[in-house]
Amino acid sequence: MKKEISDAVNYIKKTQNIVISGVFSHYFDAKSEENANFQFRRFMEIKQYLLKEFGLNTIYHLASSDGILYRNGFDMVRTGMIL
């Protein structure tokens, strides 16, 4: 896992007032098979890491308008241009 993610997890574990209610990102180029697949794999790695570290069964979402047309959005989608 990248150092930034593990550092954030360690910080959150030490802080009692942080409650994670969702984890999200967005496809920076959902139309590109290569870029979207890379981001999807990376997001899945982070999701699995958070599940292992926190037992975090929360909302995960990755897709914006382009994402729902071309990719998996997980639990939610942030619509925008598609409306």
C-alpha positions, 0 to 999 in steps of 0.5 A, a space after each residue: 500500500 502506498 505510504 500516503 494511504 497507510 499514513 492516513 490510516 495510522 492517523 485516523 486510528 489515533 484520532 477518536 473524532 474521525 468517523 469515515 462515512 464514505 470513500 470516493 474518488 473519480 475516474 479522471 478518464 473513464 473513456 480510456 480503458 487503460 486509465 480506467 482499469 488502472 484506477 479501478 484496480 487501485 481503488 479496489 486495493 484501497 477498499 480491501 486495505 480499508 476493510 482489513 484495517 477498519 472493517 470499514 463496510 461503508 459507501 464506496 463510489 468511484 464514478 461520475 457521469 462518464 463512469 456510469 456510462 463506461 465503468 463500475 461506479 460501486 455503491 453510488 454515482 455522482 451525476 453531473 454532465 449526464 443530467 
